[in-house]
Amino acid sequence: MSAIDREERVLQIIETARSKRPRFRDERLTLAHGAGGKATQTLIEGLLVPAFAAEEGSPLEAMADAGTVNMDGVTVAMTTDSFVVKPLRFPGGSIGELAVNGTVNDLAVSGARPLALTVSMILEEGLEAEVLRAEVEAIAEAAATAAVQIVGGDTKVVERGAADEMFLTTTGVGVRDPRAQLAPDAIAPGDQVLVSGPLGEHGTAIMLARDQFDLDAEVESDTCSLWPAVDALLAAAGEELHCVRDATRGGVASALNELARSSGVAVTVREADVPVSPVVQAAAELLGIDPMYIANEGRLVAFAAPQAADHALQALRAVPGCERATAIGEVHREPTGMVLVETAFGGKRVMDQLVGDPLPRIC
């Protein structure tokens, strides 16, 4: 058997394994179940979706960042998210700002203009009032920047040691933009894969803020609202913008794997074109982490038809914070459900989903 035949055989085995729906068989939860990789996929697809998707065609089956409900002819998008980041404040942001932007972004990448949020706070006994006041102000400022209203919420205080200072949960509502026809099954061979800026900055900033590693580097989180970027993409590409995802837990690698699998296509990434800042690259190399797996909170991945990709990329680069937006890959028909990386040495490797939890508590 030649090397090419062996490679094709391996890819066929992986493709067959990935086509099977995951089954949740773990006896106990680990941090990996919240990391956005294989364990998270198994938990969601093997336990939660079968339990909550009461009928065939349920919005949950789409595994989107936000679900939709039709109300008197208006398509309303809804999403909810929880935030347990440690430390509460980090270079470039804080848990309050993160909670607003994370929820706004789940609406935005679903093609919905964010309108309103609710905020639920679980506060630990003994939390300093000034810490709480600072996060309330951060939430208010981020909401104003994202042009969303805080319309409700809830507050609970738990015993000392039960909440690690503060946990936040936000629920968001938005209205589907009529220009948006975004869905994983719209991704087609030939589509260009765009990212809105350098990768891995949020996860790296959190990691360095914990002082767990003796690294002297300055990295700020990329947390921000992605609606301006999505709005620009829709204006430039319209229906030729096929799908958008924000690359949070598990990074761009996990987002691409999820979409390749759900849409039944293959994605090839050009390693040399992936934008990563020198500081993040250096930190990743020292710690043995691939920047493609590091979390982001202000970066999106977009799939645009080839005839619209250049125009979409130019529009994206005109958005503040997206100046380094780049085309990093292309969609192909095979091997179905897989992500391949064209390495700097001219070879190819499989970019699998994240395994384990190399960077816990990043959001």
C-alpha positions as CSV (number, residue, x, y, z in Angstrom):
1,M,0.0,0.0,0.0
2,S,1.4,3.4,-1.0
3,A,1.7,6.4,1.3
4,I,-1.1,8.1,-0.5
5,D,-3.3,5.0,-0.1
6,R,-2.5,4.8,3.6
7,E,-3.4,8.4,4.0
8,E,-6.7,8.0,2.3
9,R,-7.5,4.9,4.4
10,V,-6.8,6.8,7.6
11,L,-9.0,9.7,6.5
12,Q,-11.8,7.3,5.7
13,I,-11.6,5.7,9.2
14,I,-11.7,9.2,10.8
15,E,-14.6,10.3,8.6
16,T,-16.6,7.2,9.4
17,A,-16.0,7.7,13.2
18,R,-17.1,11.3,13.0
19,S,-20.3,10.5,11.2
20,K,-21.6,8.7,14.2
21,R,-23.6,10.7,16.7
22,P,-21.7,11.0,20.1
23,R,-23.1,9.1,23.1
24,F,-22.7,10.5,26.6
25,R,-21.3,7.7,28.6
26,D,-19.0,9.4,31.1
27,E,-19.6,8.6,34.8
28,R,-18.5,12.1,36.0
29,L,-18.0,15.5,34.6
30,T,-14.6,17.1,34.2
31,L,-13.4,20.5,33.3
32,A,-13.0,19.2,29.7
33,H,-16.8,19.0,29.4
34,G,-16.8,22.8,29.5
35,A,-13.7,23.5,27.3
36,G,-15.5,23.5,23.9
37,G,-13.8,20.4,22.5
38,K,-14.8,16.7,22.1
39,A,-16.0,16.3,25.6
40,T,-18.3,19.3,25.3
41,Q,-19.7,18.0,21.9
42,T,-20.4,14.6,23.5
43,L,-22.2,16.3,26.5
44,I,-24.3,18.5,24.2
45,E,-25.1,16.1,21.4
46,G,-25.2,13.0,23.4
47,L,-27.3,14.2,26.4
48,L,-28.7,17.7,26.2
49,V,-30.0,17.9,22.6
50,P,-31.8,14.5,22.7
51,A,-33.5,15.5,26.0
52,F,-34.5,19.0,25.1
53,A,-35.3,18.7,21.3
54,A,-38.8,17.5,21.8
55,E,-39.6,17.1,18.1
56,E,-37.7,16.6,14.8
57,G,-36.6,19.9,13.3
58,S,-36.1,21.6,16.7
59,P,-33.9,24.7,16.6
60,L,-31.5,22.9,19.1
61,E,-30.6,20.4,16.4
62,A,-28.9,23.2,14.4
63,M,-26.3,23.6,17.2
64,A,-26.3,27.3,16.5
65,D,-25.1,30.1,18.8
66,A,-28.7,31.3,19.1
67,G,-32.1,29.8,18.5
68,T,-34.9,31.5,16.6
69,V,-38.6,31.9,17.2
70,N,-41.1,33.4,14.7
71,M,-43.4,35.9,16.4
72,D,-46.1,37.4,14.2
73,G,-43.8,37.4,11.2
74,V,-40.8,38.6,13.0
75,T,-37.9,36.2,13.5
76,V,-36.5,36.7,17.0
77,A,-33.2,35.2,18.1
78,M,-32.5,34.2,21.6
79,T,-29.4,33.0,23.4
80,T,-28.1,32.5,26.9
81,D,-24.6,32.1,28.3
82,S,-22.8,31.8,31.7
83,F,-19.5,33.4,32.7
84,V,-17.2,32.0,35.3
85,V,-13.9,33.6,34.3
86,K,-11.0,33.9,36.8
87,P,-9.6,36.4,37.5
88,L,-12.6,38.7,37.3
89,R,-10.5,41.5,35.7
90,F,-7.8,40.9,33.2
91,P,-5.9,42.9,30.6
92,G,-8.4,44.3,28.1
93,G,-11.6,43.5,30.0
94,S,-13.4,41.9,32.9
95,I,-16.2,39.4,33.6
96,G,-18.9,42.1,33.2
97,E,-17.7,43.3,29.8
98,L,-17.2,39.7,28.7
99,A,-20.8,38.7,29.8
100,V,-22.3,41.4,27.6
101,N,-20.1,40.9,24.6
102,G,-20.3,37.1,24.7
103,T,-24.0,37.1,24.5
104,V,-24.2,39.9,22.0
105,N,-21.8,38.0,19.8
106,D,-23.8,34.8,19.8
107,L,-26.8,36.8,18.5
108,A,-24.6,38.7,15.9
109,V,-23.0,35.6,14.3
110,S,-26.5,34.1,14.0
111,G,-27.4,37.1,11.8
112,A,-29.5,38.9,14.5
113,R,-29.1,42.5,15.5
114,P,-28.8,42.5,19.4
115,L,-31.5,44.4,21.2
116,A,-31.7,43.5,24.9
117,L,-30.2,41.5,27.7
118,T,-31.1,40.2,31.1
119,V,-28.3,39.7,33.7
120,S,-28.3,37.1,36.5
121,M,-25.6,37.5,39.2
122,I,-24.5,34.8,41.6
123,L,-22.4,36.6,44.2
124,E,-20.2,35.0,46.9
125,E,-20.6,36.1,50.5
126,G,-17.7,38.4,51.4
127,L,-17.4,39.9,47.9
128,E,-16.1,43.5,48.2
129,A,-18.7,46.1,47.2
130,E,-16.2,48.0,45.1
131,V,-15.6,44.8,43.0
132,L,-19.3,44.4,42.5
133,R,-19.7,48.1,41.6
134,A,-16.8,47.9,39.1
135,E,-18.5,45.0,37.3
136,V,-21.9,46.6,37.3
137,E,-20.3,49.7,35.6
138,A,-18.5,47.4,33.2
139,I,-21.8,45.7,32.2
140,A,-23.5,49.1,31.8
141,E,-20.6,50.5,29.6
142,A,-20.4,47.4,27.4
143,A,-24.1,47.4,26.9
144,A,-24.1,51.0,25.9
145,T,-21.2,50.4,23.5
146,A,-23.1,47.4,21.9
147,A,-26.3,49.4,21.8
148,V,-28.3,46.9,23.8
149,Q,-30.6,47.5,26.8
150,I,-30.4,45.7,30.1
151,V,-34.1,44.9,30.7
152,G,-34.1,42.5,33.6
153,G,-32.1,40.2,35.8
154,D,-31.7,38.3,39.1
155,T,-29.3,38.4,42.0
156,K,-28.4,35.6,44.4
157,V,-25.8,35.5,47.2
158,V,-24.3,32.1,48.2
159,E,-22.1,31.0,51.0
160,R,-18.4,31.9,51.1
161,G,-16.4,29.6,48.9
162,A,-19.4,28.5,46.7
163,A,-19.1,30.9,43.8
164,D,-15.5,32.0,43.4
165,E,-16.5,35.7,43.9
166,M,-18.9,36.1,41.0
167,F,-20.7,34.1,38.3
168,L,-22.8,35.9,35.7
169,T,-25.5,34.6,33.3
170,T,-26.8,36.7,30.5
171,T,-29.7,36.1,28.1
172,G,-30.0,38.0,24.9
173,V,-32.7,38.8,22.4
174,G,-32.3,40.1,18.9
175,V,-34.1,40.5,15.6
176,R,-32.9,38.5,12.6
177,D,-31.5,40.8,9.9
178,P,-33.4,40.4,6.6
179,R,-30.0,40.3,4.8
180,A,-28.9,37.2,6.7
181,Q,-29.3,33.7,5.4
182,L,-26.7,32.2,7.7
183,A,-26.6,28.5,8.4
184,P,-24.0,25.7,8.5
185,D,-25.8,23.8,5.7
186,A,-25.3,26.9,3.5
187,I,-21.5,26.4,3.5
188,A,-20.5,25.1,0.0
189,P,-17.3,23.9,-1.7
190,G,-15.3,26.9,-2.9
191,D,-16.3,29.1,0.0
192,Q,-13.4,31.2,1.5
193,V,-12.8,31.0,5.2
194,L,-12.2,34.5,6.8
195,V,-11.1,35.4,10.3
196,S,-11.6,38.9,11.7
197,G,-8.2,39.3,13.3
198,P,-5.3,37.8,15.2
199,L,-6.2,34.7,17.2
200,G,-5.7,33.6,20.7
201,E,-5.4,36.9,22.5
202,H,-8.2,36.4,25.0
203,G,-7.1,33.0,26.2
204,T,-3.5,34.1,26.4
205,A,-4.4,37.3,28.4
206,I,-6.4,35.2,30.9
207,M,-3.6,32.7,31.2
208,L,-1.0,35.4,31.9
209,A,-3.3,37.2,34.3
210,R,-3.3,34.2,36.5
211,D,0.5,34.4,37.0
212,Q,0.7,30.6,36.6
213,F,3.6,30.9,34.2
214,D,6.8,32.9,34.4
215,L,6.2,34.8,31.2
216,D,6.8,38.5,30.9
217,A,4.5,39.5,28.1
218,E,1.7,42.1,27.5
219,V,-1.4,40.7,25.8
220,E,-4.9,42.2,26.0
221,S,-8.1,40.3,25.5
222,D,-9.9,40.9,22.2
223,T,-13.3,41.1,23.9
224,C,-15.7,43.3,21.9
225,S,-19.1,43.4,20.2
226,L,-19.0,41.6,16.8
227,W,-22.2,43.1,15.5
228,P,-20.3,45.9,13.6
229,A,-18.2,43.2,11.9
230,V,-21.2,41.1,11.0
231,D,-23.2,44.1,9.8
232,A,-20.3,45.1,7.5
233,L,-20.1,41.5,6.1
234,L,-23.8,41.4,5.4
235,A,-23.6,44.8,3.7
236,A,-20.8,43.6,1.5
237,A,-21.8,40.0,0.7
238,G,-25.5,39.7,1.5
239,E,-26.8,36.2,0.8
240,E,-23.3,35.2,-0.4
241,L,-22.2,35.3,3.3
242,H,-23.1,31.7,4.2
243,C,-22.1,31.2,7.8
244,V,-20.5,33.0,10.7
245,R,-19.3,31.8,14.1
246,D,-17.5,33.4,17.0
247,A,-14.4,31.4,17.9
248,T,-14.7,31.2,21.7
249,R,-14.0,28.0,23.7
250,G,-11.8,25.7,21.8
251,G,-10.8,28.5,19.4
252,V,-10.9,28.6,15.6
253,A,-10.0,24.9,15.4
254,S,-13.1,23.8,17.3
255,A,-15.4,26.2,15.4
256,L,-14.1,24.9,12.0
257,N,-14.5,21.3,13.1
258,E,-18.0,21.8,14.3
259,L,-19.0,23.5,11.1
260,A,-17.3,21.0,8.8
261,R,-19.0,18.1,10.6
262,S,-22.5,19.7,10.7
263,S,-22.4,20.9,7.1
264,G,-20.8,17.8,5.6
265,V,-17.8,19.5,3.9
266,A,-14.1,19.6,4.4
267,V,-12.1,22.7,5.3
268,T,-8.4,23.3,4.4
269,V,-6.5,25.9,6.4
270,R,-3.3,27.5,5.2
271,E,-1.2,27.6,8.3
272,A,1.1,30.4,6.9
273,D,-2.0,32.7,6.5
274,V,-3.4,32.3,10.1
275,P,-2.9,35.7,11.9
276,V,-1.3,35.4,15.3
277,S,0.6,38.1,17.1
278,P,4.2,37.5,17.9
279,V,3.6,37.6,21.6
280,V,0.8,35.0,21.5
281,Q,2.8,32.8,19.2
282,A,5.8,32.9,21.5
283,A,3.6,32.2,24.6
284,A,1.9,29.3,22.7
285,E,5.2,27.8,21.7
286,L,6.6,28.0,25.2
287,L,3.5,26.3,26.6
288,G,3.1,23.8,23.8
289,I,-0.3,25.2,22.8
290,D,-1.6,25.7,19.2
291,P,-3.0,29.2,18.9
292,M,-5.8,27.8,16.8
293,Y,-7.2,26.1,19.9
294,I,-6.9,29.2,22.2
295,A,-10.1,31.0,23.0
296,N,-11.2,34.3,21.5
297,E,-13.9,36.7,22.6
298,G,-13.9,39.2,19.8
299,R,-13.0,37.2,16.7
300,L,-15.3,35.6,14.2
301,V,-14.9,33.0,11.4
302,A,-16.9,33.6,8.2
303,F,-17.6,31.6,5.2
304,A,-18.2,33.6,2.0
305,A,-18.8,32.5,-1.6
306,P,-15.6,32.9,-3.7
307,Q,-17.0,35.7,-5.8
308,A,-17.9,37.8,-2.7
309,A,-14.9,36.9,-0.5
310,D,-12.6,39.8,-1.5
311,H,-15.3,42.4,-1.1
312,A,-16.3,40.9,2.2
313,L,-12.7,40.9,3.4
314,Q,-12.2,44.6,2.4
315,A,-15.4,45.5,4.3
316,L,-14.3,43.6,7.4
317,R,-10.9,45.3,7.4
318,A,-12.7,48.7,7.5
319,V,-14.3,47.8,10.9
320,P,-12.2,49.1,13.9
321,G,-10.4,46.1,15.5
322,C,-10.6,44.0,12.3
323,E,-7.8,45.6,10.4
324,R,-5.9,42.3,10.2
325,A,-8.8,40.3,9.0
326,T,-7.5,37.5,6.7
327,A,-8.6,34.7,4.4
328,I,-7.1,31.5,5.9
329,G,-8.6,28.7,3.9
330,E,-11.1,27.2,1.6
331,V,-14.0,24.7,1.7
332,H,-13.9,21.4,-0.2
333,R,-16.1,18.4,-0.7
334,E,-13.9,15.8,0.8
335,P,-12.8,14.4,3.3
336,T,-16.3,15.0,4.7
337,G,-16.4,16.6,8.1
338,M,-12.7,17.1,8.5
339,V,-10.3,20.1,8.8
340,L,-6.9,19.8,7.2
341,V,-4.0,22.1,7.6
342,E,-1.5,22.9,4.9
343,T,1.7,23.2,6.8
344,A,4.6,25.6,6.2
345,F,6.6,22.6,5.1
346,G,4.2,21.8,2.2
347,G,2.5,18.8,3.9
348,K,-1.0,18.3,5.4
349,R,-2.2,17.3,8.9
350,V,-5.6,16.8,10.5
351,M,-6.7,19.5,12.8
352,D,-8.9,17.6,15.2
353,Q,-11.2,18.9,17.9
354,L,-9.8,20.1,21.2
355,V,-9.1,17.2,23.6
356,G,-8.9,17.9,27.3
357,D,-8.8,21.3,28.9
358,P,-5.5,23.1,28.4
359,L,-6.8,26.5,29.5
360,P,-9.8,26.3,32.0
361,R,-12.1,29.1,33.0
362,I,-11.5,31.5,30.1
363,C,-15.1,32.7,29.9
